[in-house]
């Protein structure tokens, strides 16, 4: 699996706090989400890894693609020498 | 004093409707933004996975119909044949570097992906105009 994407931890804290404040405002203070910051961090970690390919699959795709390129290495139009 | 207090309407604890909607929409918007960031990588990988097969189909068509196609058409196919591999490799490498670095600016990768898409669109048009296969069709 690819290395997960990094996100600025300050941004994570700000987003988490914004969600917490939004929840409190929406419910008139009856509901708070104090764990919003770690939740956002988990979400960001999960999304950062949200690639379709593993390293092995990427390597395999590259091999197959190079084979396709090699298959079509003959020019379609004969070169004209002046 | 008590009578005055009784006449003054109590301050409502219920927030305005707009404020409620905004505060409810905010987390959703943030999630959409985060998912959007991840979606770029997935879209780019999808292009990387599907483009070679489309290139292969178009080039096979051009090779098999070399005698029937006009020189002008063959020259256009030839242009893409030469341009596509380096464009694809550059896009592939840039995406891998983008994922690894955790960069927030996908502009460079986007530009390289646009170039690959442009070449594939060109191949698709060449195939359609010359009675070739539909590159967008699912196999």
Backbone of each chain as ProteinMPNN parsed JSONL, in Angstrom:
{"seq_chain_A": "XXXXXXXXXXXXXXXXXXXXXXXXXXXXXXXXXXXXXXXXXXXXXXXXXXXXXXXXXXXXXXXXXXXXXXXXXXXXXXXXXX", "coords_chain_A": {"N_chain_A": [[0.849, -1.2, 0.0], [0.406, 2.277, -0.678], [2.259, 5.022, 0.72], [0.587, 6.798, 3.267], [-1.25, 9.859, 2.696], [-0.174, 12.984, 3.99], [-1.568, 15.367, 6.226], [-1.902, 18.705, 7.274], [-1.656, 18.974, 10.741], [-2.74, 21.055, 12.19], [-4.788, 21.964, 10.626], [-6.468, 19.773, 10.78], [-7.212, 19.886, 13.462], [-8.591, 22.313, 13.439], [-10.716, 21.728, 11.67], [-11.945, 19.674, 13.088], [-12.693, 21.054, 15.415], [-14.455, 22.851, 14.245], [-16.496, 21.166, 13.409], [-17.367, 20.249, 15.875], [-18.258, 22.662, 17.029], [-20.238, 23.296, 15.2], [-22.033, 21.219, 15.609], [-22.809, 21.736, 18.218], [-23.995, 24.227, 17.897], [-26.075, 23.627, 16.173], [-27.695, 22.01, 17.692], [-28.396, 23.543, 19.778], [-26.653, 23.453, 21.887], [-27.058, 21.102, 23.222], [-25.882, 18.847, 22.201], [-22.591, 17.792, 21.798], [-19.521, 17.228, 20.092], [-16.895, 16.139, 21.256], [-14.922, 14.448, 20.41], [-14.369, 15.034, 17.826], [-12.01, 15.87, 16.602], [-10.045, 13.653, 16.665], [-11.673, 11.963, 15.134], [-11.835, 13.225, 12.65], [-9.147, 13.097, 11.994], [-8.843, 10.327, 11.675], [-10.527, 9.938, 9.535], [-9.268, 11.434, 7.545], [-6.885, 10.018, 7.358], [-7.88, 7.619, 6.38], [-8.946, 8.42, 3.926], [-6.687, 9.402, 2.694], [-5.364, 7.116, 2.065], [-6.9, 6.18, 0.169], [-6.464, 4.949, -2.434], [-6.704, 3.313, -5.593], [-4.962, 1.424, -6.378], [-2.521, -0.97, -5.304], [0.995, -1.078, -4.474], [2.045, -3.284, -5.756], [0.133, -3.82, -7.697], [0.367, -1.512, -9.203], [2.957, -1.758, -10.189], [2.593, -4.023, -11.754], [0.728, -3.059, -13.609], [2.315, -1.177, -14.914], [4.21, -2.801, -16.16], [2.579, -4.216, -17.945], [1.633, -2.085, -19.466], [3.961, -1.091, -20.651], [4.503, -3.235, -22.262], [2.437, -3.024, -24.088], [3.126, -0.596, -25.285], [5.526, -1.368, -26.459], [4.593, -3.206, -28.275], [3.442, -1.624, -30.187], [5.496, -0.313, -31.552], [6.343, 0.042, -34.081], [6.612, 2.348, -36.726], [3.739, 3.929, -38.229], [3.665, 5.366, -40.477], [5.833, 5.367, -43.149], [9.118, 6.559, -42.754], [10.255, 9.46, -44.39], [13.043, 9.999, -46.181], [14.984, 12.767, -46.912]], "CA_chain_A": [[0.0, 0.0, 0.0], [1.171, 3.514, -0.758], [2.405, 5.785, 1.948], [-0.596, 7.652, 3.389], [-1.06, 11.295, 2.516], [-0.089, 13.741, 5.243], [-2.328, 16.612, 6.232], [-1.486, 19.597, 8.342], [-2.421, 18.657, 11.963], [-3.483, 22.249, 12.63], [-6.024, 21.952, 9.827], [-7.31, 18.71, 11.352], [-7.772, 20.414, 14.715], [-9.563, 23.355, 13.085], [-11.907, 21.078, 11.101], [-12.595, 18.974, 14.199], [-13.349, 22.055, 16.266], [-15.586, 23.416, 13.488], [-17.592, 20.175, 13.465], [-17.864, 20.279, 17.25], [-19.021, 23.909, 17.207], [-21.442, 23.217, 14.369], [-22.966, 20.303, 16.279], [-23.353, 22.437, 19.394], [-24.883, 25.3, 17.429], [-27.254, 23.029, 15.546], [-28.565, 21.388, 18.697], [-28.584, 24.482, 20.877], [-25.745, 23.138, 22.988], [-27.361, 19.819, 23.878], [-24.984, 17.816, 21.68], [-21.246, 18.222, 21.439], [-18.695, 16.113, 19.608], [-15.527, 16.451, 21.681], [-13.971, 13.563, 19.721], [-14.379, 15.345, 16.395], [-10.642, 15.994, 16.074], [-9.531, 12.325, 16.257], [-12.52, 11.399, 14.075], [-11.397, 13.819, 11.377], [-7.82, 12.547, 11.696], [-9.048, 8.963, 11.164], [-11.135, 10.069, 8.203], [-8.23, 11.909, 6.623], [-5.969, 8.889, 7.149], [-8.559, 6.645, 5.519], [-9.067, 8.988, 2.58], [-5.349, 9.526, 2.135], [-4.969, 5.805, 1.539], [-7.958, 5.757, -0.754], [-6.006, 4.77, -3.807], [-7.25, 2.071, -6.133], [-3.89, 0.464, -6.652], [-1.429, -1.229, -4.372], [2.286, -0.947, -5.17], [2.211, -4.46, -6.627], [-0.759, -3.631, -8.852], [0.929, -0.433, -10.011], [4.102, -2.329, -10.899], [2.035, -4.927, -12.759], [0.143, -2.219, -14.667], [3.408, -0.558, -15.682], [4.793, -3.844, -17.019], [1.613, -4.481, -19.028], [1.566, -0.896, -20.328], [5.193, -1.053, -21.462], [4.347, -4.284, -23.286], [1.554, -2.438, -25.119], [3.919, 0.401, -26.016], [6.506, -2.095, -27.287], [3.827, -3.86, -29.341], [3.131, -0.628, -31.226], [6.702, 0.502, -31.732], [6.632, 0.217, -35.509], [5.938, 3.547, -37.271], [2.612, 3.679, -39.145], [3.984, 6.071, -41.722], [7.272, 5.211, -43.41], [9.885, 7.819, -42.69], [10.696, 9.935, -45.691], [14.389, 10.577, -46.112], [15.153, 13.776, -47.969]], "C_chain_A": [[0.875, 1.237, 0.0], [1.263, 4.181, 0.602], [1.218, 6.735, 2.084], [-0.261, 9.124, 3.224], [-1.017, 11.972, 3.88], [-0.96, 14.976, 5.109], [-1.897, 17.417, 7.445], [-2.314, 19.325, 9.598], [-3.225, 19.847, 12.482], [-4.826, 22.313, 11.904], [-7.001, 20.92, 10.384], [-7.991, 19.21, 12.624], [-8.867, 21.442, 14.401], [-10.86, 22.732, 12.541], [-12.687, 20.371, 12.209], [-13.346, 19.922, 15.106], [-14.57, 22.648, 15.564], [-16.775, 22.46, 13.53], [-18.221, 20.184, 14.855], [-18.745, 21.504, 17.483], [-20.326, 23.867, 16.406], [-22.492, 22.327, 15.034], [-23.614, 20.988, 17.476], [-24.338, 23.519, 18.967], [-26.184, 24.726, 16.879], [-28.234, 22.496, 16.581], [-28.795, 22.297, 19.896], [-27.761, 24.125, 22.093], [-26.01, 21.807, 23.659], [-26.427, 18.702, 23.407], [-23.637, 18.425, 21.337], [-20.47, 16.999, 20.965], [-17.25, 16.407, 19.992], [-14.489, 15.597, 20.967], [-13.878, 13.871, 18.236], [-12.966, 15.389, 15.815], [-10.05, 14.623, 15.717], [-10.373, 11.667, 15.168], [-12.076, 11.911, 12.708], [-10.033, 13.263, 10.982], [-7.946, 11.14, 11.096], [-9.591, 9.009, 9.745], [-10.091, 10.472, 7.168], [-7.248, 10.784, 6.323], [-6.58, 7.896, 6.174], [-8.625, 7.154, 4.087], [-7.711, 9.109, 1.902], [-4.877, 8.221, 1.521], [-5.938, 5.32, 0.474], [-7.477, 5.741, -2.187], [-6.543, 3.424, -4.29], [-6.18, 0.991, -6.203], [-2.963, 0.259, -5.463], [-0.133, -1.057, -5.168], [2.498, -2.093, -6.161], [1.356, -4.296, -7.891], [-0.214, -2.56, -9.793], [2.105, -0.963, -10.839], [3.625, -3.238, -12.035], [1.459, -4.131, -13.94], [1.235, -1.62, -15.543], [4.047, -1.568, -16.637], [3.878, -4.085, -18.22], [1.559, -3.313, -20.016], [2.798, -0.799, -21.224], [5.148, -2.105, -22.559], [3.471, -3.772, -24.432], [2.344, -1.424, -25.959], [4.917, -0.284, -26.951], [5.819, -2.745, -28.493], [3.576, -2.902, -30.514], [4.336, 0.294, -31.476], [7.054, 0.734, -33.204], [5.901, 1.446, -36.046], [4.84, 3.185, -38.274], [2.888, 4.306, -40.507], [5.47, 5.901, -41.969], [7.989, 6.554, -43.42], [10.385, 8.19, -44.08], [12.065, 10.583, -45.534], [14.592, 11.582, -47.244], [16.342, 13.462, -48.868]], "O_chain_A": [[1.95, 1.251, 0.599], [0.458, 3.936, 1.501], [0.869, 7.416, 1.12], [0.833, 9.581, 3.556], [-1.732, 11.584, 4.804], [-1.08, 15.558, 4.031], [-1.573, 16.869, 8.499], [-3.54, 19.426, 9.554], [-4.258, 19.675, 13.13], [-5.852, 22.666, 12.485], [-8.206, 21.162, 10.452], [-9.183, 18.988, 12.837], [-9.931, 21.439, 15.02], [-11.958, 23.152, 12.904], [-13.914, 20.45, 12.272], [-14.474, 19.652, 15.519], [-15.59, 22.916, 16.198], [-17.921, 22.888, 13.67], [-19.443, 20.133, 14.998], [-19.83, 21.405, 18.055], [-21.369, 24.333, 16.863], [-23.683, 22.638, 15.024], [-24.812, 20.841, 17.717], [-25.382, 23.705, 19.593], [-27.261, 25.28, 17.1], [-29.448, 22.525, 16.376], [-29.33, 21.862, 20.916], [-28.136, 24.461, 23.216], [-25.277, 21.413, 24.566], [-26.207, 17.728, 24.126], [-23.561, 19.453, 20.664], [-20.737, 15.875, 21.391], [-16.466, 16.87, 19.163], [-13.314, 15.959, 20.915], [-13.364, 13.06, 17.466], [-12.749, 14.992, 14.67], [-9.595, 14.434, 14.589], [-9.849, 10.897, 14.364], [-11.958, 11.152, 11.746], [-9.777, 12.989, 9.809], [-7.252, 10.799, 10.138], [-9.183, 8.239, 8.875], [-10.038, 9.925, 6.067], [-6.826, 10.609, 5.18], [-5.913, 7.396, 5.269], [-8.386, 6.4, 3.143], [-7.596, 8.94, 0.689], [-4.09, 8.216, 0.575], [-5.818, 4.212, -0.049], [-8.018, 6.436, -3.046], [-6.802, 2.52, -3.495], [-6.469, -0.201, -6.1], [-2.663, 1.193, -4.719], [-0.164, -0.909, -6.39], [3.049, -1.906, -7.246], [1.799, -4.594, -9.0], [-0.317, -2.677, -11.014], [2.233, -0.661, -12.025], [4.183, -3.224, -13.132], [1.67, -4.476, -15.103], [1.098, -1.561, -16.765], [4.381, -1.236, -17.774], [4.336, -4.15, -19.361], [1.456, -3.508, -21.227], [2.694, -0.467, -22.405], [5.683, -1.902, -23.649], [3.735, -4.056, -25.601], [2.239, -1.402, -27.186], [5.129, 0.154, -28.082], [6.388, -2.823, -29.581], [3.506, -3.317, -31.671], [4.196, 1.512, -31.594], [7.945, 1.519, -33.526], [4.694, 1.577, -35.845], [4.991, 2.256, -39.067], [2.409, 3.838, -41.539], [6.286, 6.244, -41.113], [7.53, 7.533, -44.009], [10.869, 7.348, -44.836], [12.217, 11.588, -44.839], [14.385, 11.253, -48.412], [16.622, 14.21, -49.805]]}, "seq_chain_B": "XXXXXXXXXXXXXXXXXXXXXXXXXXXXXXXXXXXXXXXXXXXXXXXXXXXXXXXXXXXXXXXXXXXXXXXXXXXXXXXXXXXXXXXXXXXXXXXXXXXXXXXXXXXXXXXXXXXXXXXXXXXXXXXXXXXXXXXXXXX", "coords_chain_B": {"N_chain_B": [[-40.385, 45.679, 39.562], [-40.365, 42.983, 39.076], [-42.727, 42.781, 37.631], [-42.074, 44.164, 35.314], [-40.107, 42.524, 34.274], [-41.561, 40.3, 33.735], [-43.025, 41.172, 31.574], [-41.138, 41.499, 29.603], [-40.112, 39.805, 26.759], [-38.715, 36.568, 26.91], [-35.381, 35.759, 26.002], [-34.975, 33.994, 23.098], [-33.864, 30.642, 22.95], [-33.723, 29.185, 20.77], [-31.991, 28.723, 17.84], [-31.787, 30.691, 14.766], [-33.372, 29.72, 11.657], [-31.787, 29.733, 9.345], [-29.258, 29.714, 10.452], [-29.217, 27.252, 11.664], [-29.442, 25.576, 9.444], [-27.07, 26.231, 8.124], [-25.141, 25.428, 9.998], [-25.644, 22.733, 10.022], [-25.07, 22.044, 7.469], [-22.407, 22.565, 7.224], [-20.54, 20.492, 8.299], [-21.11, 18.526, 6.4], [-20.315, 19.737, 4.032], [-17.595, 19.948, 4.53], [-16.878, 17.256, 4.603], [-17.469, 16.528, 1.987], [-15.564, 18.058, 0.666], [-13.205, 16.854, 1.604], [-13.528, 14.232, 0.639], [-13.522, 14.835, -2.015], [-10.85, 15.546, -2.432], [-9.607, 13.05, -2.158], [-10.867, 11.781, -4.221], [-9.684, 12.746, -6.522], [-7.238, 11.392, -6.798], [-8.175, 8.793, -7.18], [-9.615, 9.083, -9.567], [-7.545, 9.793, -11.291], [-6.019, 7.472, -11.207], [-7.798, 5.723, -12.373], [-7.839, 6.689, -14.976], [-5.192, 6.106, -15.659], [-5.339, 3.34, -15.629], [-7.186, 2.666, -17.611], [-6.51, 3.975, -19.987], [-4.219, 2.776, -21.418], [-5.325, 0.428, -22.607], [-7.176, 1.516, -24.351], [-5.516, 2.938, -26.046], [-4.107, 0.781, -27.1], [-6.164, -0.591, -28.481], [-6.88, 1.319, -30.421], [-4.465, 1.678, -31.818], [-4.015, -0.889, -32.776], [-6.153, -1.102, -34.503], [-5.404, 0.868, -36.373], [-3.032, -0.237, -37.366], [-3.951, -2.626, -38.487], [-5.508, -1.668, -40.517], [-3.947, -0.241, -42.184], [-3.496, -0.119, -44.924], [-5.912, 0.748, -45.888], [-6.451, 3.19, -44.748], [-6.117, 6.761, -45.109], [-3.155, 8.641, -45.956], [-2.958, 10.964, -44.538], [-4.607, 10.462, -42.313], [-3.222, 8.328, -41.196], [-0.898, 9.639, -40.499], [-1.83, 11.22, -38.451], [-2.553, 9.269, -36.57], [-0.02, 8.269, -36.161], [1.256, 10.412, -34.989], [0.012, 10.451, -32.459], [0.736, 7.923, -31.599], [3.442, 8.263, -31.136], [3.479, 10.354, -29.301], [1.944, 9.541, -27.101], [3.102, 7.442, -25.271], [5.361, 8.779, -23.79], [3.883, 10.854, -22.597], [2.062, 9.467, -21.021], [3.802, 8.109, -19.265], [4.957, 10.26, -17.93], [2.75, 11.347, -16.619], [2.017, 9.181, -14.986], [4.302, 8.943, -13.324], [4.252, 11.454, -12.098], [1.868, 11.362, -10.672], [2.395, 9.306, -8.854], [4.442, 10.512, -7.404], [3.052, 12.651, -6.367], [1.185, 11.389, -4.664], [2.916, 10.225, -2.841], [4.298, 12.393, -1.735], [2.346, 13.824, -0.47], [1.437, 16.217, -1.294], [-0.556, 19.183, -1.673], [-1.331, 20.392, -3.918], [-2.638, 19.611, -6.857], [-2.218, 20.517, -9.419], [-0.137, 20.203, -11.344], [-0.16, 17.452, -11.849], [-2.739, 17.238, -12.749], [-2.581, 18.693, -15.132], [-0.919, 17.035, -16.64], [-2.512, 14.774, -16.733], [-4.619, 15.782, -18.21], [-3.386, 16.079, -20.672], [-2.922, 13.406, -21.405], [-5.573, 12.571, -21.547], [-6.403, 14.205, -23.637], [-4.985, 13.18, -25.814], [-6.077, 10.612, -25.917], [-8.719, 11.247, -26.498], [-8.349, 12.275, -29.015], [-7.523, 9.968, -30.377], [-9.851, 8.497, -30.141], [-11.624, 10.02, -31.668], [-10.403, 9.754, -34.171], [-10.722, 7.013, -34.609], [-13.541, 6.75, -34.652], [-14.213, 8.396, -36.826], [-13.155, 6.947, -38.889], [-14.444, 4.571, -39.088], [-13.731, 2.812, -37.098], [-13.221, 0.937, -33.963], [-15.276, 1.585, -31.025], [-13.813, 3.303, -28.596], [-14.664, 3.935, -26.073], [-16.411, 2.008, -25.339], [-17.485, -0.564, -23.125], [-15.704, -3.53, -22.392]], "CA_chain_B": [[-39.29, 45.101, 38.768], [-40.812, 41.667, 38.646], [-43.758, 42.911, 36.608], [-41.389, 44.538, 34.067], [-39.404, 41.326, 33.8], [-42.569, 39.388, 33.201], [-43.493, 41.671, 30.279], [-40.074, 41.391, 28.6], [-40.066, 38.433, 26.235], [-37.464, 35.855, 27.188], [-34.552, 35.585, 24.803], [-35.171, 32.645, 22.57], [-32.663, 29.801, 22.882], [-33.774, 28.461, 19.501], [-31.281, 29.485, 16.812], [-32.512, 30.948, 13.523], [-33.42, 28.58, 10.729], [-30.615, 29.806, 8.471], [-28.073, 29.327, 11.222], [-29.298, 25.797, 11.852], [-29.123, 24.944, 8.157], [-25.651, 26.437, 7.856], [-24.333, 24.6, 10.885], [-25.812, 21.324, 9.636], [-24.46, 21.825, 6.155], [-20.948, 22.727, 7.297], [-19.798, 19.222, 8.317], [-21.312, 17.824, 5.125], [-19.444, 20.391, 3.042], [-16.208, 19.575, 4.832], [-16.692, 15.866, 4.178], [-17.444, 16.519, 0.517], [-14.261, 18.596, 0.263], [-12.187, 15.836, 1.88], [-13.735, 13.133, -0.308], [-13.109, 15.371, -3.31], [-9.388, 15.456, -2.513], [-9.263, 11.648, -2.39], [-11.425, 11.412, -5.511], [-8.746, 13.113, -7.598], [-6.28, 10.288, -6.963], [-8.898, 7.654, -7.757], [-9.898, 9.397, -10.975], [-6.286, 9.742, -12.034], [-5.638, 6.056, -11.335], [-8.715, 5.116, -13.344], [-7.328, 7.076, -16.301], [-3.967, 5.327, -15.898], [-5.673, 1.926, -15.853], [-7.995, 2.443, -18.815], [-5.929, 4.584, -21.19], [-3.403, 1.894, -22.271], [-6.167, -0.483, -23.395], [-7.755, 2.32, -25.427], [-4.392, 3.187, -26.97], [-3.841, -0.504, -27.759], [-7.257, -0.86, -29.422], [-6.798, 2.268, -31.537], [-3.258, 1.411, -32.613], [-4.241, -2.167, -33.467], [-7.037, -0.767, -35.63], [-4.623, 1.601, -37.377], [-2.077, -1.176, -37.987], [-4.672, -3.609, -39.306], [-6.153, -0.984, -41.644], [-2.934, 0.674, -42.708], [-3.641, 0.019, -46.384], [-7.186, 1.414, -46.211], [-6.493, 4.561, -44.202], [-5.376, 7.757, -45.893], [-1.853, 9.012, -45.379], [-3.215, 12.036, -43.553], [-5.12, 9.813, -41.095], [-2.114, 7.556, -40.608], [0.028, 10.599, -39.881], [-2.431, 11.623, -37.164], [-2.371, 8.121, -35.676], [1.413, 8.177, -35.875], [1.552, 11.486, -34.033], [-0.417, 10.016, -31.117], [1.553, 6.755, -31.247], [4.732, 8.743, -30.62], [3.276, 11.279, -28.173], [1.25, 8.963, -25.944], [3.913, 6.79, -24.226], [6.011, 9.683, -22.823], [2.864, 11.607, -21.838], [1.527, 8.534, -20.024], [4.826, 7.858, -18.236], [5.114, 11.492, -17.138], [1.552, 11.431, -15.766], [2.129, 8.1, -14.005], [5.349, 9.298, -12.352], [3.824, 12.639, -11.344], [0.829, 10.957, -9.709], [3.057, 8.547, -7.786], [5.159, 11.489, -6.58], [2.016, 13.447, -5.682], [0.642, 10.574, -3.564], [3.973, 9.989, -1.858], [4.699, 13.634, -1.065], [1.24, 14.413, 0.284], [1.246, 17.583, -1.776], [-1.966, 19.591, -1.731], [-1.598, 21.058, -5.189], [-2.599, 18.608, -7.93], [-2.261, 21.218, -10.717], [0.81, 19.621, -12.303], [-0.674, 16.122, -12.207], [-3.955, 17.485, -13.529], [-2.174, 19.107, -16.484], [-0.408, 15.84, -17.339], [-3.678, 13.908, -16.986], [-5.361, 16.421, -19.309], [-2.663, 15.78, -21.911], [-3.235, 11.998, -21.731], [-6.986, 12.558, -21.961], [-6.5, 14.86, -24.947], [-4.494, 12.225, -26.819], [-7.069, 9.524, -26.012], [-9.877, 11.813, -27.206], [-7.932, 12.369, -30.414], [-7.578, 8.6, -30.909], [-11.269, 8.117, -30.208], [-12.191, 10.711, -32.831], [-9.824, 9.133, -35.379], [-11.364, 5.692, -34.785], [-14.951, 6.949, -35.017], [-14.282, 8.976, -38.176], [-12.669, 5.999, -39.894], [-15.168, 3.306, -38.952], [-13.026, 1.934, -36.16], [-13.944, 0.546, -32.742], [-15.623, 2.614, -30.043], [-12.864, 3.122, -27.486], [-15.353, 4.127, -24.791], [-17.294, 0.871, -25.055], [-16.969, -1.498, -22.117], [-15.481, -4.855, -22.966]], "C_chain_B": [[-39.713, 43.755, 38.195], [-41.841, 41.743, 37.536], [-43.137, 43.285, 35.251], [-40.727, 43.317, 33.432], [-40.388, 40.342, 33.146], [-43.037, 39.825, 31.814], [-42.432, 41.5, 29.177], [-40.032, 39.956, 28.076], [-38.698, 37.797, 26.483], [-36.698, 35.658, 25.886], [-34.656, 34.126, 24.338], [-33.845, 31.893, 22.504], [-32.625, 29.047, 21.547], [-33.047, 29.271, 18.429], [-32.118, 29.655, 15.558], [-32.397, 29.781, 12.566], [-32.183, 28.534, 9.818], [-29.361, 29.327, 9.173], [-28.025, 27.802, 11.413], [-28.885, 25.083, 10.565], [-27.637, 25.031, 7.862], [-24.797, 25.511, 8.704], [-24.476, 23.118, 10.557], [-25.116, 21.029, 8.314], [-22.936, 21.852, 6.232], [-20.179, 21.407, 7.359], [-19.924, 18.46, 7.009], [-20.402, 18.402, 4.05], [-17.981, 20.012, 3.256], [-15.914, 18.156, 4.378], [-16.591, 15.771, 2.666], [-16.09, 17.007, 0.014], [-13.154, 17.554, 0.46], [-12.29, 14.672, 0.903], [-13.29, 13.559, -1.707], [-11.61, 15.283, -3.504], [-8.964, 14.026, -2.829], [-9.738, 11.216, -3.762], [-10.494, 11.718, -6.656], [-7.779, 11.973, -7.871], [-6.963, 9.096, -7.63], [-9.188, 7.882, -9.238], [-8.636, 9.263, -11.823], [-5.853, 8.293, -12.243], [-6.534, 5.337, -12.337], [-8.258, 5.436, -14.767], [-6.084, 6.249, -16.646], [-4.276, 3.867, -16.227], [-6.385, 1.694, -17.187], [-7.326, 2.944, -20.103], [-5.078, 3.622, -22.037], [-4.227, 0.95, -23.143], [-6.795, 0.262, -24.574], [-6.705, 2.617, -26.502], [-4.123, 1.922, -27.786], [-4.894, -0.787, -28.836], [-7.137, 0.036, -30.657], [-5.602, 1.971, -32.432], [-3.39, 0.098, -33.389], [-5.128, -1.931, -34.685], [-6.237, -0.089, -36.754], [-3.663, 0.66, -38.115], [-2.785, -2.148, -38.941], [-5.304, -2.978, -40.549], [-5.22, 0.013, -42.318], [-3.124, 0.927, -44.215], [-4.906, 0.788, -46.764], [-7.203, 2.886, -45.77], [-5.645, 5.51, -45.053], [-4.062, 8.096, -45.19], [-2.021, 10.076, -44.28], [-3.689, 11.436, -42.219], [-4.006, 9.039, -40.399], [-1.109, 8.471, -39.917], [-0.502, 11.055, -38.516], [-2.3, 10.5, -36.135], [-0.905, 8.035, -35.226], [1.821, 9.236, -34.836], [1.198, 11.035, -32.608], [0.423, 8.812, -30.665], [2.871, 7.185, -30.596], [4.544, 9.565, -29.329], [2.752, 10.585, -26.904], [2.173, 8.333, -24.889], [4.638, 7.753, -23.273], [5.016, 10.48, -21.981], [2.311, 10.733, -20.709], [2.527, 8.317, -18.89], [4.993, 9.076, -17.324], [3.956, 11.64, -16.146], [1.629, 10.402, -14.641], [3.131, 8.462, -12.908], [4.904, 10.466, -11.473], [2.765, 12.271, -10.307], [1.458, 10.2, -8.545], [3.782, 9.5, -6.833], [4.178, 12.324, -5.756], [1.467, 12.686, -4.472], [1.681, 10.458, -2.45], [4.296, 11.247, -1.05], [3.601, 14.22, -0.201], [0.994, 15.855, -0.109], [-0.242, 17.912, -1.878], [-2.317, 20.204, -3.077], [-1.494, 20.059, -6.345], [-2.502, 19.225, -9.326], [-1.355, 20.566, -11.764], [0.309, 18.257, -12.786], [-1.899, 16.27, -13.094], [-3.601, 17.843, -14.977], [-1.683, 17.912, -17.297], [-1.544, 14.865, -17.658], [-4.5, 14.464, -18.151], [-4.711, 16.104, -20.661], [-2.951, 14.339, -22.359], [-4.679, 11.895, -22.226], [-7.165, 13.15, -23.356], [-6.06, 13.89, -26.057], [-5.49, 11.075, -27.013], [-8.314, 10.009, -26.771], [-9.587, 11.907, -28.706], [-7.997, 10.99, -31.088], [-9.027, 8.152, -31.11], [-11.922, 8.735, -31.446], [-11.69, 10.081, -34.128], [-10.48, 7.782, -35.666], [-12.796, 5.86, -35.279], [-15.064, 7.437, -36.46], [-13.872, 7.994, -39.268], [-13.286, 4.606, -39.742], [-14.486, 2.303, -38.041], [-13.842, 1.615, -34.929], [-14.242, 1.748, -31.838], [-14.741, 2.397, -28.812], [-13.524, 3.261, -26.118], [-16.22, 2.946, -24.41], [-16.64, -0.062, -24.055], [-16.827, -2.876, -22.745], [-15.987, -5.909, -22.006]], "O_chain_B": [[-39.469, 43.43, 37.033], [-41.858, 40.916, 36.624], [-43.574, 42.82, 34.198], [-40.785, 43.114, 32.219], [-40.082, 39.667, 32.162], [-43.399, 38.995, 30.98], [-42.757, 41.375, 27.996], [-39.93, 39.008, 28.854], [-37.66, 38.428, 26.283], [-37.277, 35.425, 24.825], [-34.448, 33.183, 25.102], [-32.833, 32.435, 22.061], [-31.649, 28.368, 21.227], [-33.449, 30.398, 18.137], [-33.039, 28.88, 15.303], [-31.473, 28.971, 12.641], [-31.616, 27.473, 9.557], [-28.521, 28.638, 8.594], [-26.972, 27.169, 11.336], [-28.102, 24.133, 10.579], [-27.015, 24.066, 7.416], [-23.857, 24.887, 8.213], [-23.552, 22.335, 10.78], [-24.639, 19.92, 8.073], [-22.255, 21.239, 5.41], [-19.259, 21.202, 6.568], [-18.971, 17.825, 6.556], [-19.8, 17.672, 3.264], [-17.232, 19.788, 2.305], [-14.844, 17.876, 3.838], [-15.757, 15.045, 2.125], [-15.532, 16.454, -0.935], [-12.282, 17.389, -0.393], [-11.28, 14.181, 0.398], [-12.756, 12.761, -2.476], [-11.137, 14.981, -4.6], [-8.08, 13.801, -3.655], [-9.101, 10.383, -4.407], [-10.51, 11.016, -7.667], [-7.526, 11.624, -9.024], [-6.403, 8.47, -8.53], [-9.024, 6.978, -10.059], [-8.657, 8.7, -12.918], [-5.38, 7.928, -13.319], [-6.082, 4.45, -13.062], [-8.284, 4.576, -15.648], [-5.939, 5.759, -17.766], [-3.564, 3.235, -17.007], [-6.208, 0.651, -17.817], [-7.555, 2.393, -21.18], [-5.195, 3.64, -23.262], [-3.869, 0.699, -24.293], [-6.929, -0.293, -25.664], [-6.981, 2.552, -27.701], [-3.936, 1.981, -29.002], [-4.561, -1.172, -29.956], [-7.273, -0.426, -31.79], [-5.711, 2.007, -33.658], [-2.928, -0.007, -34.526], [-4.89, -2.485, -35.759], [-6.379, -0.433, -37.928], [-3.503, 0.751, -39.332], [-2.3, -2.449, -40.032], [-5.601, -3.675, -41.519], [-5.66, 0.981, -42.94], [-2.933, 2.042, -44.7], [-4.969, 1.404, -47.827], [-7.896, 3.712, -46.364], [-4.622, 5.132, -45.625], [-3.896, 7.865, -43.992], [-1.33, 10.076, -43.262], [-3.24, 11.841, -41.147], [-3.866, 9.087, -39.177], [-0.542, 8.122, -38.882], [0.257, 11.248, -37.566], [-1.976, 10.747, -34.973], [-0.609, 7.765, -34.062], [2.621, 8.976, -33.937], [1.983, 11.213, -31.677], [0.775, 8.7, -29.491], [3.348, 6.565, -29.645], [5.346, 9.477, -28.399], [3.072, 10.988, -25.786], [2.042, 8.659, -23.709], [4.548, 7.576, -22.059], [5.262, 10.751, -20.806], [2.118, 11.2, -19.586], [2.164, 8.335, -17.714], [5.15, 8.943, -16.111], [4.156, 12.009, -14.989], [1.341, 10.713, -13.485], [2.849, 8.309, -11.72], [5.142, 10.474, -10.265], [2.764, 12.803, -9.197], [1.101, 10.421, -7.388], [3.745, 9.324, -5.615], [4.442, 12.658, -4.601], [1.301, 13.255, -3.394], [1.358, 10.577, -1.268], [4.536, 11.18, 0.156], [3.872, 15.018, 0.696], [0.41, 16.625, 0.654], [-1.072, 17.039, -2.134], [-3.482, 20.501, -3.341], [-0.392, 19.703, -6.764], [-2.687, 18.522, -10.319], [-1.747, 20.396, -12.919], [0.351, 17.953, -13.978], [-2.078, 15.53, -14.061], [-4.232, 17.366, -15.92], [-1.986, 17.787, -18.484], [-1.546, 14.216, -18.704], [-5.013, 13.707, -18.975], [-5.398, 15.889, -21.66], [-3.193, 14.083, -23.539], [-4.959, 11.209, -23.209], [-7.968, 12.665, -24.153], [-6.699, 13.803, -27.105], [-5.715, 10.623, -28.136], [-8.885, 9.277, -27.579], [-10.453, 11.656, -29.543], [-8.464, 10.864, -32.22], [-9.371, 7.52, -32.108], [-12.666, 8.075, -32.172], [-12.459, 9.894, -35.071], [-10.757, 7.449, -36.818], [-13.214, 5.185, -36.219], [-15.903, 6.957, -37.223], [-14.204, 8.188, -40.438], [-12.732, 3.607, -40.201], [-14.648, 1.093, -38.199], [-15.017, 1.974, -34.846], [-13.561, 2.773, -31.883], [-14.911, 1.421, -28.08], [-13.003, 2.763, -25.12], [-16.716, 2.878, -23.286], [-15.439, -0.326, -24.106], [-17.679, -3.332, -23.508], [-15.896, -7.102, -22.295]]}, "name": "protein", "num_of_chains": 2, "seq": "XXXXXXXXXXXXXXXXXXXXXXXXXXXXXXXXXXXXXXXXXXXXXXXXXXXXXXXXXXXXXXXXXXXXXXXXXXXXXXXXXXXXXXXXXXXXXXXXXXXXXXXXXXXXXXXXXXXXXXXXXXXXXXXXXXXXXXXXXXXXXXXXXXXXXXXXXXXXXXXXXXXXXXXXXXXXXXXXXXXXXXXXXXXXXXXXXXXXXXXXXXXXXXXXXXXXXXXXXXXXX"}
